[in-house]
């Protein structure tokens, strides 16, 4: 039978905790990157559209 003491319990708990934190950090970082990319793309497209509209208005 396995004896449970602080050494046999703490190492797996620490490993699980570190893995959980890494997982959550990775997921949140990916989500933030996707959000930033979407916002950047929308901003770029809006600027292009506004520039085209200015060109059209200036040519009239």
MMTF fields as JSON, N, C-alpha, C and O atoms, coordinates in Angstrom:
{
  "mmtfVersion": "1.0.0",
  "mmtfProducer": "UNKNOWN",
  "numBonds": 239,
  "numAtoms": 240,
  "numGroups": 60,
  "numChains": 1,
  "numModels": 1,
  "chainsPerModel": [1],
  "groupsPerChain": [60],
  "chainIdList": ["A"],
  "bondAtomList": [4, 2, 8, 6, 12, 10, 16, 14, 20, 18, 24, 22, 28, 26, 32, 30, 36, 34, 40, 38, 44, 42, 48, 46, 52, 50, 56, 54, 60, 58, 64, 62, 68, 66, 72, 70, 76, 74, 80, 78, 84, 82, 88, 86, 92, 90, 96, 94, 100, 98, 104, 102, 108, 106, 112, 110, 116, 114, 120, 118, 124, 122, 128, 126, 132, 130, 136, 134, 140, 138, 144, 142, 148, 146, 152, 150, 156, 154, 160, 158, 164, 162, 168, 166, 172, 170, 176, 174, 180, 178, 184, 182, 188, 186, 192, 190, 196, 194, 200, 198, 204, 202, 208, 206, 212, 210, 216, 214, 220, 218, 224, 222, 228, 226, 232, 230, 236, 234],
  "bondOrderList": [1, 1, 1, 1, 1, 1, 1, 1, 1, 1, 1, 1, 1, 1, 1, 1, 1, 1, 1, 1, 1, 1, 1, 1, 1, 1, 1, 1, 1, 1, 1, 1, 1, 1, 1, 1, 1, 1, 1, 1, 1, 1, 1, 1, 1, 1, 1, 1, 1, 1, 1, 1, 1, 1, 1, 1, 1, 1, 1],
  "groupList": [{"groupName": "UNK", "atomNameList": ["N", "CA", "C", "O"], "elementList": ["N", "C", "C", "O"], "formalChargeList": [0, 0, 0, 0], "bondAtomList": [1, 0, 2, 1, 3, 2], "bondOrderList": [1, 1, 2], "singleLetterCode": "X", "chemCompType": "L-PEPTIDE LINKING"}],
  "groupTypeList": [0, 0, 0, 0, 0, 0, 0, 0, 0, 0, 0, 0, 0, 0, 0, 0, 0, 0, 0, 0, 0, 0, 0, 0, 0, 0, 0, 0, 0, 0, 0, 0, 0, 0, 0, 0, 0, 0, 0, 0, 0, 0, 0, 0, 0, 0, 0, 0, 0, 0, 0, 0, 0, 0, 0, 0, 0, 0, 0, 0],
  "groupIdList": [1, 2, 3, 4, 5, 6, 7, 8, 9, 10, 11, 12, 13, 14, 15, 16, 17, 18, 19, 20, 21, 22, 23, 24, 25, 26, 27, 28, 29, 30, 31, 32, 33, 34, 35, 36, 37, 38, 39, 40, 41, 42, 43, 44, 45, 46, 47, 48, 49, 50, 51, 52, 53, 54, 55, 56, 57, 58, 59, 60],
  "secStructList": [7, 7, 7, 7, 7, 2, 2, 2, 2, 2, 2, 2, 2, 2, 2, 2, 2, 2, 2, 2, 2, 2, 2, 2, 2, 2, 2, 2, 2, 2, 2, 2, 2, 2, 2, 2, 2, 2, 2, 2, 2, 2, 2, 2, 2, 2, 2, 2, 2, 2, 2, 2, 2, 2, 2, 2, 2, 2, 2, 7],
  "xCoordList": [0.837, 0.0, 0.88, 1.925, 0.436, 1.195, 0.944, -0.193, 2.035, 1.898, 1.769, 2.568, 0.772, 0.579, 1.21, 0.872, 2.124, 2.7, 2.858, 2.465, 3.415, 3.494, 4.345, 4.065, 5.365, 6.225, 5.513, 5.701, 4.711, 4.049, 2.817, 2.355, 2.288, 1.077, 1.402, 0.752, 2.387, 2.658, 3.211, 2.842, 4.065, 4.645, 3.57, 3.542, 2.688, 1.628, 0.676, 0.211, 0.393, -0.477, 0.178, -0.482, 1.465, 2.187, 2.221, 2.025, 2.466, 2.502, 1.136, 1.05, 0.088, -1.261, -1.582, -2.162, -1.211, -1.458, -0.709, -1.277, 0.548, 1.331, 0.758, 0.684, 0.357, -0.23, -1.543, -1.826, -2.335, -3.612, -3.392, -4.071, -2.448, -2.15, -1.632, -2.03, -0.754, -0.23, -1.344, -1.366, -2.259, -3.382, -4.252, -4.585, -4.62, -5.479, -4.768, -5.379, -3.487, -2.718, -2.652, -2.826, -2.403, -2.31, -3.629, -3.663, -4.713, -6.03, -6.379, -6.877, -6.117, -6.452, -5.558, -6.017, -4.302, -3.407, -3.861, -3.84, -4.265, -4.751, -6.012, -6.163, -6.914, -8.154, -7.859, -8.47, -6.923, -6.558, -5.931, -6.206, -5.099, -4.476, -5.527, -5.447, -6.501, -7.57, -8.381, -8.716, -8.692, -9.457, -8.68, -9.237, -7.391, -6.566, -6.45, -6.475, -6.326, -6.238, -7.539, -7.515, -8.667, -9.964, -10.128, -10.558, -9.787, -9.916, -8.99, -9.382, -7.769, -6.812, -7.303, -7.188, -7.844, -8.359, -9.53, -9.598, -10.453, -11.601, -11.153, -11.693, -10.175, -9.662, -9.024, -9.26, -8.222, -7.557, -8.583, -8.455, -9.585, -10.608, -11.4, -11.735, -11.696, -12.426, -11.59, -12.12, -10.292, -9.423, -9.345, -9.35, -9.272, -9.253, -10.549, -10.53, -11.675, -12.973, -13.089, -13.566, -12.657, -12.718, -11.815, -12.177, -10.648, -9.734, -10.356, -10.254, -11.0, -11.669, -12.792, -12.962, -13.558, -14.659, -14.125, -14.726, -13.001, -12.404, -11.949, -12.145, -11.341, -10.894, -12.077, -11.998, -13.163, -14.359, -14.921, -15.277, -15.005, -15.552, -14.654, -15.154, -13.339, -12.417, -12.443, -12.179, -12.755, -12.761, -14.037, -14.114, -15.01, -16.279, -16.172, -17.146],
  "yCoordList": [-1.191, 0.0, 1.253, 1.3, 2.251, 3.488, 4.34, 4.553, 4.819, 5.721, 7.147, 7.595, 7.837, 9.226, 10.12, 10.057, 10.947, 11.965, 13.238, 13.279, 14.241, 15.529, 15.444, 16.151, 14.61, 14.494, 13.788, 14.158, 12.79, 12.043, 12.767, 12.479, 13.69, 14.406, 15.759, 16.161, 16.455, 17.821, 17.896, 18.801, 16.988, 17.051, 16.911, 17.731, 15.911, 15.846, 17.046, 17.521, 17.528, 18.705, 19.92, 20.688, 20.098, 21.23, 21.104, 22.092, 19.904, 19.693, 19.976, 20.623, 19.503, 19.748, 21.24, 21.76, 21.923, 23.359, 24.122, 25.002, 23.79, 24.469, 24.207, 25.115, 22.975, 22.647, 23.4, 23.877, 23.503, 24.224, 25.704, 26.288, 26.303, 27.718, 27.945, 28.904, 27.073, 27.193, 27.06, 27.799, 26.137, 25.94, 27.19, 27.658, 27.727, 28.915, 30.106, 30.862, 30.276, 31.382, 31.265, 32.254, 30.064, 29.847, 30.155, 30.85, 29.643, 29.88, 31.366, 31.884, 32.053, 33.477, 34.289, 35.271, 33.901, 34.602, 34.431, 35.389, 33.235, 32.984, 33.794, 34.382, 33.827, 34.589, 36.081, 36.758, 36.594, 38.007, 38.319, 39.369, 37.426, 37.635, 37.652, 38.468, 36.766, 36.742, 38.033, 38.599, 38.492, 39.727, 40.915, 41.744, 40.997, 42.098, 42.06, 43.107, 40.881, 40.757, 41.203, 41.883, 40.826, 41.22, 42.737, 43.345, 43.343, 44.793, 45.506, 46.487, 45.012, 45.615, 45.517, 46.474, 44.377, 44.187, 45.126, 45.75, 45.227, 46.115, 47.564, 48.3, 47.972, 49.336, 49.593, 50.631, 48.651, 48.791, 48.882, 49.726, 48.027, 48.05, 49.355, 49.903, 49.848, 51.111, 52.26, 53.129, 52.272, 53.324, 53.264, 54.302, 52.062, 51.928, 52.438, 53.141, 52.084, 52.512, 54.038, 54.659, 54.634, 56.089, 56.771, 57.813, 56.197, 56.777, 56.717, 57.674, 55.6, 55.485, 56.502, 57.122, 56.674, 57.645, 59.065, 59.861, 59.391, 60.723, 60.931, 62.003, 59.902, 60.008, 60.237, 61.046, 59.528, 59.685, 61.091, 61.726, 61.585, 62.922, 64.013, 65.031, 63.815, 64.821, 64.859, 65.899, 63.744, 63.699, 64.291, 64.491, 64.568, 65.137, 66.598, 67.223],
  "zCoordList": [0.0, 0.0, 0.0, 0.65, -0.735, -0.853, 0.374, 0.794, 0.932, 2.075, 1.553, 0.731, 2.03, 1.644, 2.687, 3.869, 2.24, 3.106, 2.281, 1.115, 2.865, 2.169, 0.905, -0.063, 0.886, -0.298, -1.449, -2.608, -1.148, -2.219, -2.744, -3.848, -1.981, -2.391, -3.023, -3.989, -2.496, -2.942, -4.366, -5.114, -4.749, -6.097, -7.181, -8.099, -7.114, -8.126, -8.072, -9.108, -6.874, -6.765, -7.403, -8.104, -7.166, -7.755, -9.277, -9.985, -9.777, -11.228, -11.848, -12.892, -11.22, -11.729, -11.714, -12.667, -10.643, -10.535, -11.623, -12.269, -11.824, -12.864, -14.254, -15.081, -14.506, -15.809, -16.014, -17.114, -14.963, -15.061, -15.348, -16.193, -14.647, -14.859, -16.278, -16.939, -16.74, -18.1, -19.133, -20.117, -18.922, -19.837, -19.903, -20.992, -18.754, -18.712, -19.347, -20.102, -19.046, -19.616, -21.139, -21.852, -21.625, -23.068, -23.747, -24.763, -23.192, -23.801, -23.811, -24.811, -22.691, -22.635, -23.571, -24.156, -23.722, -24.645, -26.089, -26.862, -26.453, -27.809, -28.071, -29.142, -27.105, -27.264, -27.408, -28.235, -26.604, -26.7, -28.054, -28.635, -28.558, -29.869, -30.974, -31.892, -30.893, -31.894, -31.849, -32.89, -30.655, -30.501, -31.057, -31.776, -30.722, -31.226, -32.741, -33.388, -33.311, -34.77, -35.425, -36.451, -34.843, -35.401, -35.358, -36.338, -34.229, -34.085, -35.067, -35.698, -35.19, -36.116, -37.553, -38.319, -37.917, -39.274, -39.54, -40.598, -38.581, -38.752, -38.905, -39.732, -38.114, -38.196, -39.554, -40.173, -40.01, -41.31, -42.442, -43.329, -42.413, -43.459, -43.435, -44.485, -42.236, -42.122, -42.682, -43.375, -42.387, -42.911, -44.435, -45.098, -44.991, -46.448, -47.064, -48.075, -46.451, -46.967, -46.912, -47.862, -45.811, -45.687, -46.708, -47.254, -46.969, -47.96, -49.352, -50.119, -49.68, -50.982, -51.105, -52.155, -50.035, -50.061, -50.244, -50.966, -49.597, -49.77, -51.208, -51.78, -51.787, -53.181, -54.116, -55.04, -53.873, -54.71, -54.558, -55.552, -53.327, -53.084, -53.662, -54.143, -53.623, -54.155, -55.68, -56.283, -56.293, -57.758, -58.346, -59.559, -57.541, -58.038, -58.303, -58.722]
}
